[in-house]
Amino acid sequence: MLAASPYAWQADLDTTLVVPALALLYLFLAGRYGTTADRAVSFGGALVLLAIAFWTPIHHLGLHYLLTAHLLQNVILAEWAPLLAVLGASPTMAAAASRHRTWRALTHPAVALPVWLANYYVWHVPVVYDGALHHQSWLIHLEHACYFGTGVLVWWPLVQDRPRHLASGFRAAYAFAAFVLAAPLGLLLALLPRAIYGYYSHAPRLWGLSQLADQELAGATMAAEQAVVLFLVFAYWFRRFLAEEGAA
């Protein structure tokens, strides 16, 4: 439902329920397995990002007006917030999770990366994307959960040493592969000669952007964000790899 202003601040079901639940879960796990101040701050940062994604005008703009806002929300859910959440897990928390066979399988690099990529691409298929926006009572919530869940999986092998301690060179290659394989989606949206999401065809236009210009900006923004974030992660592990090789 359209609010009186495109820039409305609205509490959303996802964060109204999920953010407090995640905070309580982390407090429980911290009490049981222990954590450190920097890891707690990192997890808190993930919760702040989730709140920004759903309580600020980004959410309302994405649901009713701008593809750019919705893709920004997706990036927060699939990459930024999951990264901080995974960094927030202490080694003892990671060890406890890794005792479960399912978690060991899902966080295997050969599983986590393809699942994350498949999730990204499937939700951007026009009929699926439009369907989620037309069914905001349930399907859009499934989309958001999939983004965050697969985001946690894809970051886990990069920043956690359990269930498997991966070599720095492998982690650098993994981050590079994530960028190379994910980048075409944003670039495709930026370069297509026509708008492909029918949901926004009747949306009120904002900021002087046509529907096609909105799509071009959305794709370019997503591609640029992934280039920066994944390249920084790649550069970190590649430097570690070179330092380890030099010390050998």
C-alpha positions as CSV (number, residue, x, y, z in Angstrom):
1,M,0.0,0.0,0.0
2,L,1.3,3.4,-1.0
3,A,2.1,5.7,1.9
4,A,1.4,9.5,1.8
5,S,5.0,10.1,1.0
6,P,7.5,8.0,-1.1
7,Y,9.9,8.6,1.7
8,A,7.8,7.1,4.5
9,W,9.5,5.3,7.4
10,Q,7.5,2.1,8.0
11,A,8.1,-0.8,10.4
12,D,8.2,-4.0,8.5
13,L,7.4,-7.5,9.5
14,D,10.8,-8.8,8.6
15,T,12.7,-6.6,11.0
16,T,10.0,-6.1,13.6
17,L,10.2,-9.8,14.4
18,V,13.5,-10.9,13.0
19,V,15.9,-8.3,14.4
20,P,14.8,-8.8,18.1
21,A,14.8,-12.5,17.5
22,L,18.4,-12.4,16.1
23,A,19.5,-10.2,19.0
24,L,18.1,-12.6,21.6
25,L,19.7,-15.6,19.8
26,Y,23.1,-13.9,19.7
27,L,22.8,-13.1,23.4
28,F,22.0,-16.7,24.2
29,L,24.9,-18.0,22.1
30,A,27.3,-15.4,23.6
31,G,26.3,-16.6,27.1
32,R,26.7,-20.2,26.2
33,Y,29.8,-20.1,24.0
34,G,31.4,-16.7,24.7
35,T,32.3,-13.9,22.4
36,T,34.4,-10.7,22.3
37,A,33.5,-7.1,22.2
38,D,34.5,-6.6,18.6
39,R,32.5,-9.6,17.4
40,A,29.5,-8.4,19.3
41,V,29.8,-5.0,17.7
42,S,30.1,-6.7,14.3
43,F,26.9,-8.6,14.9
44,G,25.2,-5.5,16.2
45,G,26.2,-3.8,12.9
46,A,24.4,-6.5,11.0
47,L,21.2,-5.8,12.9
48,V,21.6,-2.1,12.3
49,L,21.9,-2.7,8.6
50,L,18.8,-4.9,8.6
51,A,16.9,-2.2,10.4
52,I,18.1,0.4,7.8
53,A,17.0,-1.9,5.0
54,F,13.5,-2.3,6.3
55,W,12.6,0.7,8.5
56,T,14.0,3.6,6.4
57,P,12.5,4.9,3.2
58,I,14.7,2.4,1.3
59,H,12.1,-0.3,1.9
60,H,9.0,1.8,0.8
61,L,10.8,3.2,-2.2
62,G,11.9,-0.3,-3.3
63,L,8.4,-1.8,-2.9
64,H,6.5,0.8,-4.8
65,Y,8.7,3.2,-6.7
66,L,12.4,2.5,-7.6
67,L,14.2,-0.6,-8.7
68,T,17.4,1.1,-7.5
69,A,16.1,1.2,-4.0
70,H,15.0,-2.4,-4.1
71,L,18.4,-3.6,-5.4
72,L,20.2,-1.6,-2.7
73,Q,18.0,-3.4,-0.1
74,N,18.9,-6.7,-1.7
75,V,22.6,-5.9,-1.5
76,I,22.3,-5.1,2.2
77,L,20.5,-8.4,2.8
78,A,22.7,-10.6,0.6
79,E,26.1,-9.2,1.3
80,W,26.6,-6.4,3.9
81,A,24.5,-7.7,6.8
82,P,25.5,-11.3,6.4
83,L,29.2,-10.5,6.3
84,L,28.9,-8.6,9.6
85,A,26.8,-11.4,11.1
86,V,29.3,-14.0,10.2
87,L,32.2,-11.9,11.5
88,G,30.2,-11.6,14.7
89,A,30.2,-15.4,15.3
90,S,33.0,-16.3,17.8
91,P,35.3,-19.4,17.1
92,T,33.4,-21.4,19.7
93,M,30.1,-20.5,18.1
94,A,31.5,-21.6,14.7
95,A,32.8,-24.8,16.2
96,A,29.4,-25.6,17.7
97,A,27.6,-25.0,14.4
98,S,30.2,-27.1,12.6
99,R,29.3,-30.1,14.6
100,H,26.1,-30.4,12.5
101,R,26.5,-32.3,9.3
102,T,24.0,-30.1,7.4
103,W,25.9,-26.9,8.3
104,R,29.2,-28.5,7.3
105,A,27.6,-29.4,3.9
106,L,26.0,-26.0,3.3
107,T,29.1,-24.0,4.1
108,H,31.3,-26.0,1.9
109,P,32.7,-23.6,-0.8
110,A,31.5,-25.8,-3.6
111,V,27.9,-25.5,-2.2
112,A,27.8,-22.1,-0.6
113,L,28.9,-20.1,-3.6
114,P,26.7,-21.8,-6.2
115,V,23.7,-21.5,-3.9
116,W,24.3,-17.8,-3.3
117,L,24.7,-17.2,-7.0
118,A,21.6,-19.2,-7.9
119,N,19.6,-17.3,-5.4
120,Y,20.7,-14.0,-6.8
121,Y,20.0,-14.9,-10.4
122,V,16.6,-16.6,-9.8
123,W,15.1,-13.8,-7.8
124,H,16.0,-11.4,-10.6
125,V,14.2,-13.4,-13.3
126,P,11.5,-10.9,-14.3
127,V,8.5,-13.2,-13.6
128,V,9.9,-14.1,-10.2
129,Y,10.9,-10.6,-9.3
130,D,7.6,-9.2,-10.3
131,G,5.8,-12.0,-8.5
132,A,7.5,-11.3,-5.2
133,L,6.5,-7.6,-5.4
134,H,2.9,-8.5,-6.3
135,H,2.7,-10.9,-3.3
136,Q,4.1,-8.7,-0.5
137,S,2.2,-10.6,2.2
138,W,4.4,-13.7,1.9
139,L,6.6,-14.1,-1.2
140,I,8.7,-10.9,-0.6
141,H,9.5,-12.2,2.9
142,L,10.7,-15.5,1.5
143,E,12.9,-13.5,-0.9
144,H,14.4,-11.5,1.9
145,A,15.1,-14.6,4.0
146,C,16.8,-16.3,1.0
147,Y,19.0,-13.4,0.4
148,F,20.2,-13.2,4.1
149,G,20.5,-17.0,4.5
150,T,22.5,-17.6,1.4
151,G,24.6,-14.5,2.2
152,V,25.6,-16.1,5.5
153,L,26.5,-19.3,3.7
154,V,28.7,-17.5,1.1
155,W,30.7,-15.5,3.6
156,W,31.2,-18.3,6.1
157,P,34.1,-20.0,4.3
158,L,35.8,-16.6,3.8
159,V,35.9,-15.5,7.4
160,Q,35.4,-18.6,9.6
161,D,38.0,-21.4,10.2
162,R,35.4,-24.0,11.2
163,P,34.4,-26.5,9.9
164,R,37.3,-26.1,7.5
165,H,40.4,-23.9,7.7
166,L,40.9,-22.8,4.1
167,A,44.3,-21.5,2.8
168,S,44.6,-17.8,2.1
169,G,45.2,-18.4,-1.6
170,F,42.0,-20.4,-1.8
171,R,40.0,-17.8,0.0
172,A,41.3,-15.1,-2.4
173,A,40.3,-17.2,-5.4
174,Y,36.9,-17.8,-3.8
175,A,36.3,-14.1,-3.4
176,F,37.4,-13.4,-6.9
177,A,35.2,-16.1,-8.3
178,A,32.2,-14.7,-6.4
179,F,32.8,-11.3,-8.0
180,V,33.4,-12.6,-11.5
181,L,30.3,-14.8,-11.4
182,A,27.9,-12.3,-9.7
183,A,29.0,-9.2,-11.7
184,P,27.2,-10.1,-15.0
185,L,23.8,-9.6,-13.4
186,G,24.3,-6.0,-12.5
187,L,26.1,-5.3,-15.7
188,L,23.2,-6.9,-17.7
189,L,20.6,-4.8,-16.0
190,A,22.7,-1.7,-16.7
191,L,23.1,-2.4,-20.4
192,L,19.8,-3.8,-21.4
193,P,18.1,-1.6,-24.0
194,R,14.6,-1.8,-22.3
195,A,13.1,-2.1,-18.9
196,I,12.3,-5.7,-18.0
197,Y,10.3,-5.5,-14.7
198,G,6.7,-4.8,-15.4
199,Y,5.9,-4.1,-11.8
200,Y,7.5,-0.7,-12.0
201,S,6.0,0.3,-15.3
202,H,3.1,2.0,-13.6
203,A,5.0,3.3,-10.6
204,P,5.1,7.0,-10.0
205,R,8.4,8.3,-11.3
206,L,10.9,9.9,-8.9
207,W,14.1,11.9,-9.2
208,G,13.4,12.5,-12.9
209,L,14.3,8.8,-13.7
210,S,12.5,7.0,-16.4
211,Q,12.0,3.3,-15.8
212,L,14.9,2.4,-18.0
213,A,17.2,4.9,-16.4
214,D,16.2,3.5,-13.0
215,Q,17.1,0.0,-14.2
216,E,20.4,1.3,-15.6
217,L,21.3,3.0,-12.3
218,A,20.3,0.0,-10.3
219,G,22.4,-2.4,-12.3
220,A,25.4,-0.1,-12.3
221,T,25.1,0.5,-8.5
222,M,24.9,-3.2,-7.8
223,A,27.9,-4.0,-10.0
224,A,30.0,-1.2,-8.5
225,E,29.1,-2.3,-4.9
226,Q,30.1,-5.9,-5.6
227,A,33.3,-4.8,-7.3
228,V,34.3,-2.8,-4.2
229,V,33.3,-5.2,-1.5
230,L,34.4,-8.4,-3.1
231,F,37.7,-6.8,-4.4
232,L,38.5,-5.6,-0.9
233,V,38.0,-9.1,0.5
234,F,40.0,-10.6,-2.3
235,A,42.8,-8.1,-1.8
236,Y,42.9,-8.9,2.0
237,W,43.3,-12.6,1.4
238,F,45.6,-12.2,-1.5
239,R,48.0,-10.1,0.6
240,R,47.8,-12.7,3.3
241,F,48.7,-15.3,0.7
242,L,51.7,-13.3,-0.5
243,A,52.9,-12.7,3.1
244,E,52.6,-16.4,3.9
245,E,54.5,-17.4,0.7
246,G,57.2,-14.9,1.5
247,A,57.6,-16.2,5.0
248,A,57.8,-19.8,3.8
